[in-house]
Amino acid sequence: MKSYNRIISALLVSGILLSCSESTEEVKIPTKNTAIPVKVVSLKKGDFSSSISATGTFSTKNETILSFKIGGIISELSVEEGQKVSKGQVLGSLDLTEIQTSLNQARLGLEKAERDFARANRLYTDSVATLEQLENATTALEIAKEQYKAVEFNVQFSQIRATQNGFVLKKFTNTGQQVSAGAPVLQINGTASGSWTLKATVNDKNWSRINLGDSVNITTDTNTEVFDGNVIRKSQAADPVTGAFWVEIKPKNSSELNLASGMFARATIYPTKKINGWEVPYASILDADGNRGFVFVTNDDQKAERISVELGEISTNSVQVISGLENQKKLIVSGSAYLTDESPITIQN
């Protein structure tokens, strides 16, 4: 039995050694200065288009910050965040005690100016008052009238009214709080009219490829289906903080979608503007990092040259090369694993 086990062990060892020797013969690693067999394709520049991925948030073009024209203490805010409002609806008002006092003072000043003018006019008619006195009384009356109009105007704007049909997006203050003139009180939008837009950020390179009217596919976490849209506007300056540019996208049939202001969305933009470059096999790209990568080319069919290229969109079988292959004749698509810069090659297409 022991001799039988020794025979089996010997056969196993010999089988493993034979397998190793066969696999070594199948993978032939080229020695130094030996021409490496490669396959190549001719490079031909052409036009192609690739989609652009971007992210952003939804808002409405008619979002409005509402505030009081004058300062004071808020006596009432009749709406809450998320509440639907109608155009002209009173949303908030100030305590009118101080404002009404100012109006009463302006009215009393106007009444006095009217009496002074009437007296000056009678005295001037009787040649008792001078023309200068009459003119001064006239000027004082006009000033009093304008002051009364200004205070009366402020009283009208001691209330905040909805400027459009929509919803309350944000409430900045509460009842009893003192606010200054022009301080934000409420933010509303016009979602009732279905005026949603998506503002998505892109880099400067992609910004230059996008044209107004380009088609867009939009997805959100709340809508299971992909919906269509179009680019309607582009920024004309970079964001001073992030350095990014933005494009504004108008979704189709936005009134039928379940959207909210600030909702995150992903956009796939399909530029009509073509890119001039090369479309090469995926396997030919080495050490890709972001939009940069390396390839091997040959112009004399004898040596390989390693060059850096700028990459575009990457798919399963091919990669778009934007720049770097200018004045190059052939691209090495097989055998690159054993190549270094200036390696001798032999073409075996």
Beta strands, then each sheet from edge to edge (+ up, - down):
strand 1: 36-42
strand 2: 46-48
strand 3: 52-60
strand 4: 64-67
strand 5: 72-77
strand 6: 84-85
strand 7: 90-94
strand 8: 159-161
strand 9: 166-171
strand 10: 178-179
strand 11: 184-189
strand 12: 196-202
strand 13: 215-219
strand 14: 227-234
strand 15: 245-251
strand 16: 264-270
strand 17: 275-281
strand 18: 286-289
strand 19: 292-298
strand 20: 305-314
strand 21: 318-323
strand 22: 330-334
strand 23: 345-347
sheet 1: 2+ 17- 21+ 20- 19+ 22- 1+ 23+
sheet 2: 2+ 17- 21+ 20- 19+ 18-
sheet 3: 3+ 12- 15+ 14- 13+ 16- 3+
sheet 4: 4+ 11- 9+ 6-
sheet 5: 8+ 7- 5+ 10-
end
